[in-house]
Amino acid sequence: MRERLQDSVWYKTAPAAPETESLESDIDTEVCVIGAGYTGLSAGIHIAELGGDVVVVEAEEAGFGGSGRNSGHCTPTFHSFELEQFRRMIGEPFGSRMVQMQCDSANFLFELVRKYRIECDAIQSGYVEPAHSKKAFLAQEKKVAEYNALGKNTRLLNISETEELTGSPRYFGGWFHPEGGNLNPLAYCRGLVRTLMGLGGRIYTATPAVEITRVGSRWRVKTPKGQVMADKVICASGAYSAPSYWPGMEKTYVMLNIVGMATQPLPREMLERILPHKNTVLETRHDPASFRLDRDGRLVTSMMLEGRRGGDEGYTKELLTARFRWLLPQLTELRWEHYWHGRLDMQPRLFPRLFGLAPGVAAVNGYSGRGVATGTMMGKVLANWATGIPRDELAVPLEPLRNAPRLMKAAMRIMLPYLRFVDQRAAKRDGLNPPLY
Ligand SMILES: Cc1cc2nc3c(=O)[nH]c(=O)nc-3n(C[C@H](O)[C@H](O)[C@H](O)COP(=O)(O)OP(=O)(O)OC[C@H]3O[C@@H](n4cnc5c(N)ncnc54)[C@H](O)[C@@H]3O)c2cc1C
């Protein structure tokens, strides 16, 4: 499968990357970060803000992983779990801390963007979660109660408000969260690089970490033409951790392929009716359509790859054309001009895990498709760890390395068509007949 970053719409619309070089010598630092996505760069920035010395090594270019090719939704929510359910699953005190962290993550990201004036078309216009069935709409009442109990100002949308915000007459109402938003993901990532460099952090691109070894109480991160000696190492290579530079790292998550797509810039008359306030949208379905507009009015979406869907470009474009024409009937002109692939790192609880690999070495993965705001926030958690905050005071528990369940990928493959059937049946029961997706 082609995984060229250049295929993504963001490669066309993001400002150029800051100039960087590859590592060709032996250097020393306090903290070495592996991977220049949101997690690694945010960790680097927050370490540098505290006066720490930090070096980031990146195998390709900053944003080469999910951070340069995602859809740019910043969503401070849990899609598949109620907050109470999630707290119970994790246990206290970490359950409540993680809920708070995730719920504050979009504000945290937009504050960072404002503080460092990162040019990335960031817009905190709100998140809309439209309900695909009456039952899904009823369940959203609990979301309002749970999130508002944390001081948020979310609300239910009736059918016409949902249509006004999304442009779609196909929903039974929805949930609105004003703290969500969207941005140009590659521009954001490159802006984080500039910020890191401005704070004195060093970054080396085209510099893969090939091995981490202990040297006394310190660590050596070996790269093809040099090495970084560090007191601490943060492994932030996400879904792109194979080939592995730490034994077993690639088994700690399940990798899923995902396809991103963007249309031509839509004509003005369509933009007046589709997402007129540039909200960010993710449906309540288990296999949801997500959509947003970019700066130039392109409709951007992504979906999990499954058989011909995502693998066969022509077929996938037809499928999405039918889906979006149904969702947004005013989309009379629709050309998918950008089509690219990426990977997701999945964890069963659909939330990242923090692994302590050895004293002084930590890794994180498992964003499960929610890494823009969450990755930025996790970078801060890692910076806290690296600068000596005790593990029982971190927002996320530091766990020993553990493999993701072996059958998780197969289970997801089996469950997805079933859940799609359930969603389809619910929509039909409520009088709708959406094209298969
Ligand atoms: C198509 C798509 C759409 C998505 N949409 C959304 C969305 O709308 N909202 C959302 O919140 N999330 C979304 N996601 C998920 C999100 O992009 C990721 O969760 C997030 O970018 C992960 O960030 P990260 O920093 O952990 O990892 P990454 O951004 O993947 O960065 C890891 C980096 O590590 C580097 N690396 C790997 N191995 C090495 C090595 N040995 N040495 C040095 N460097 C190495 C890689 O080259 C890469 O640059 C989407 C993902 C995809 C693919």
The ligand as an ORCA input file, in Angstrom:
! r2SCAN-3c Opt
* xyz 0 1
  C      -6.186      9.128      7.988
  C      -6.177      9.396      9.480
  C      -7.174     10.212     10.032
  C      -7.150     10.505     11.407
  N      -8.018     11.444     11.873
  C      -7.905     11.888     13.149
  C      -8.674     12.981     13.595
  O      -9.415     13.589     12.827
  N      -8.560     13.365     14.888
  C      -7.709     12.738     15.751
  O      -7.641     13.127     16.925
  N      -6.899     11.731     15.340
  C      -6.967     11.296     14.060
  N      -6.129     10.314     13.606
  C      -5.155      9.745     14.546
  C      -3.977     10.676     14.773
  O      -3.470     11.119     13.553
  C      -2.866      9.959     15.552
  O      -3.417      9.345     16.690
  C      -1.766     10.905     16.004
  O      -1.271     11.644     14.918
  C      -0.659     10.117     16.673
  O       0.404     10.983     16.948
  P       1.788     10.427     17.481
  O       2.648     11.589     17.714
  O       1.549      9.512     18.618
  O       2.341      9.485     16.328
  P       2.700      9.790     14.825
  O       2.148     11.061     14.350
  O       2.314      8.570     14.063
  O       4.260      9.975     14.845
  C       5.148      8.921     15.007
  C       6.439      9.322     14.311
  O       7.463      8.417     14.715
  C       8.310      8.243     13.607
  N       9.103      7.020     13.820
  C       8.702      5.731     13.723
  N       9.732      4.900     14.010
  C      10.794      5.686     14.300
  C      12.149      5.422     14.673
  N      12.597      4.172     14.780
  N      12.968      6.466     14.896
  C      12.529      7.747     14.784
  N      11.261      8.046     14.423
  C      10.407      7.033     14.195
  C       7.375      8.182     12.424
  O       8.039      8.445     11.201
  C       6.350      9.244     12.795
  O       6.663     10.500     12.264
  C      -6.153      9.940     12.252
  C      -5.167      9.119     11.696
  C      -5.168      8.843     10.344
  C      -4.067      7.984      9.776
*
